[in-house]
Structure formats: C-alpha cells, structure tokens
Amino acid sequence: MAVHRLVTSTAANLLIPVSGLLVSPFLSRELGPEGRGLYAALTLPIVICGWLGTFGLQDALTFHLRQRRLSRRDAARVSLVAALPLGLVAVLLLGVLGFLVFDRAEVDRQQFLVLALLAPLHIMANLAIGALTGDSDIGGVNLMKVVPAGLRTILLVIACVTVDLSAFWAAALFLTATASGVLVGLPRLRRRAKPPSRTGPTEPAESADRSGPTDRAEPTDRAEPIPVRSLIRYSLTCLPGVLAATSSARLDQVIGLPLLGARELGFYAVAVSVAELPTVIATAARTVLMGGAGGDDNESVLRVARVAVPVAALGCAVLAASAGLLVPRFFGAAFAPATLPTVILCAATVVFTCVQIFSALLLVNDKAARSSVALVVGSLTGVLLLVVLAPQGAVGAALASLIGYAVAAGIAARSVRRLPAVPSLRAVTVPYAADLRHLHAWLRRWWRARRAGPPEAGDAAQAQSAGTGGGVR
C-alpha cells in the first residue's frame, strides 16, 4: 500500500535529521559557533558531491529499473563501474573548491582535501539508492539510510564525550559513517530479485497472466545488454536538475564560509539541522513516487503526494512555534541568534516539499527536462539572493533559500498541471476527505495489530490450515 510505504520510508528518513539533532548539541558545545561553522564547511561539500557527482545517473538507474529496462545485478555493475570515473571527477572538483573556500587557512584546506578522498564512496552509495528505489525496494533504501545514521550518531556522541574533538576529526567520523551505506546497499542490490509484483510498462498484460512465477522474474534478472546509451541520455537530461536541486538544498552552506563567515554559518547550520526535520516527508514521498509505489494504482500514488504536503506543513508549524525555546535549550545560549533563521527555514521546508513532489512527478512521467528547468531557475535565484543578502548573515541566507524554493515550485507546478496523470494541482497538494478516512482506517488497523501482538503458535497453525483448505474468503 502506498501510504504504508510512505510511513515506513518517512520513519527511516526521520533517523537522518534526528541523528543530526542528537549530535548537534554535543558538537555545538564542543566546537562553539566558529568550530561548528568549520565542521559544516568540511563535511557538506563532500556530502553534496555524493549527490551531484552521480551526474544524473542515480535518477537514470531509478527510471530504467522502474521501466524494467535494467536488472538489479546490472544496476549493481553499473554502480561499481561508474563510481571510479565519477569519483575521480568529484575529487578533482572538490580540490578546486578547497582552494576557493579555504583560501586563508592552509591547515583547513589540507584537511578538506584529505576528507575529499571519501567522495567516491558517497557517490557509490547514492547510485545504489537510486537502483533500489527504481525496483521499489523501499526496505533496502531504508536500510541504506538507517545504518549510516545510527552509526554516525553513536560514533560522534561517544567521541564528543570521551575526547577533545576537533572539527576535522568530527568531520572524518561523520563522512566515514555516512559512506558505510555502501556495505548494505550493494550486496542487497546484487541479490537475485523476487518476482515483480507488477507488470512493466513494456510487457503485455496477457503475457504476464500466462507466465508462472519464474517467468515473471525473468525480465528483471535475465542477461541482456545494458542500455548504456539510454542511461547516458537520461542522465544528461537530469543533470541540470540534479545540479540545481543540490545547490538549492545545500550550496548556501558550501559557499557560506567566505560569504557569511564561520560564526554566521554556524548559526545557519544549526537552523538547518532543526528545520530540515520535516524534509524527511518530502524525501520519503519522492522515493515512493519514483519507485512507482510498488505497483499501486495512480490514485494511490497521488494520495501519497496529497498526504505529504499537509503533514510537512504541520510539522514545520510546530517547529517554528517552538524554535524560540528549542534552539537555545538544545544548542546553548550562544546559538540563540539561530532562532529567526530556523523559523524562516521552516516555511522554506513546506515549499521544498512541493518542489520534491512536483519534480518526482515530472521525472516518472518522462519530463526530466521540465523538472531541470524549474530546479535550475530556482537554484540560480537562491544563489544570487544569497550573495545579495549575505550582509544579513544567517537570516539573509534563510530568506534566499525560501525565495529560491518558491520560484522552483511555481515553475514546476505549471508543468505538473499539464501531465495527463495529474488532474489538478489540488490532486497532489491538498488531501480529500476520502484520503483522511483512508489514513484513519489504516492507522486503526495498524494500532489494532500492534495491540494484538504476534499470533500464538496454535493460532498461526490454525490460520495456515484454514488458508490451505481450499475455502474462498
């Protein structure tokens, strides 16, 4: 069920910002505002390069597995082979960035260049996530997010408590733990796929009905030439959007050190760590939409979008209302100036959720170019405003993000309205009464199942006997 996948994916994605919130108070008190800003400058470019360095191949893998044009094992091979050249390009780009961002600090630059060597692992992890998403393996995607988040939380909290931690070693622990997702994702991706629960768009339905379970697994795992040209073509179409989406999400923190200074960047990084909590809903919704919701009908898929937007808005409203108490209490009185940027970024997160949903709908409907246009224009708007509003510090950076997201959402919305599969913008942003009843019924079933607990051995045997007795329920 699409809503169930949205809930489980949201829960897994929630661990990432929760991990940041658990670690941030320790890091903020250990490093101070300046050290916290330096930590962000050391880690975020490499994390961003892990997304950007796929050059659109992550979305291309998602699309081709969703369309049954590529098998899981071939996707694993593509990820392994492509990670080397893409990783080398990423390391070179990070080397150039290091000389631009750390132009006045020789030691910081050298430390950044050492950490940049971990970029290929981050790229490989994102390629595996893209492939698992396209095969509707939400459990695999969740594992690739939960394991690294839990590991880095444990490592950083223990390090903050036991040793005198510097920004460099904190960044090294963070990046190493994040790259551990490769150890989970690639082995799972290389396993033989189970029979798909739905018929691929290029397979006739009659053929699927006549074939047995073994035959249905064949389109996913049989040896066929890898569609290299199609992968490259789709990647290049997605590339502008990937660059723009990445820059919209995190570029302000990458270039924030020379524009804002370490202190204001520290305030802004703290604001982001709080306000990004509801973004897990946007990320989960995008994962479900890109994966095709595991064979659910179009209405179920659209319901995911309708539920995601108001839930994200509710979460942002709660965070914005409590920011004045939450930020100084968790991060220390020195970070009180981060309160107003947090409120502004909460509003930006609601708009960001719409951007993610609109972009996913355009990508799965083979309108990658329109998605790229919206994201590029929005990103350029945000970057230009960041330069203009840089004298306002963290508040200016937050306003630049909000306006940039709004521009991207507006342009993408116009393209989404033209999709045959989307009757109206209301159909992907505002829930209907039937959606609320559907969600309420699902929650009641879930709660009853939780209270009932696991079935007893006798009950399970009785149910199995009834299930094999040939009766029709």
Secondary structure, 3 states (H helix, E strand, C coil): CHHHHHHHHHHHHHHHHHHHHHHHHHHHHHHHHHHHHHHHHHHHHHHHHHHHCCCCHHHHHHHHHHCCCCCHHHHHHHHHHHHHHHHHHHHHHHHHHHHHHCCCCHHHHHHHHHHHHHHHHHHHHHHHHHHHHHCCCHHHHHHHHHHHHHHHHHHHHHHHHHCCCCHHHHHHHHHHHHCCHHHHHHHHHHCCCCCCCCCCCCCCHHHHHHCCHHHHHHHHHCCCCCCHHHHHHHHHHHHHHHHHHHHHHHHHHHCHHHHHCHHHHHHHHHHHHHHCCCHHHHHHHHHHHHCHHHHCCHHHHHHHHHHHHHHHHHHHHHHHHHHHHHHHHHHCHHHHHHHHHHHHHHHHHHHHHHHHHHHHHHHHCCCHHHHHHHHHHHHHHHHHHHHHHHHHCHHHHHHHHHHHHHHHHHHHHHHHCCCCCCCCHHHHCCCCHHHHHHHHHHHHHHHHHHHHCCCCHHHHHHHHHHHCCCCCC
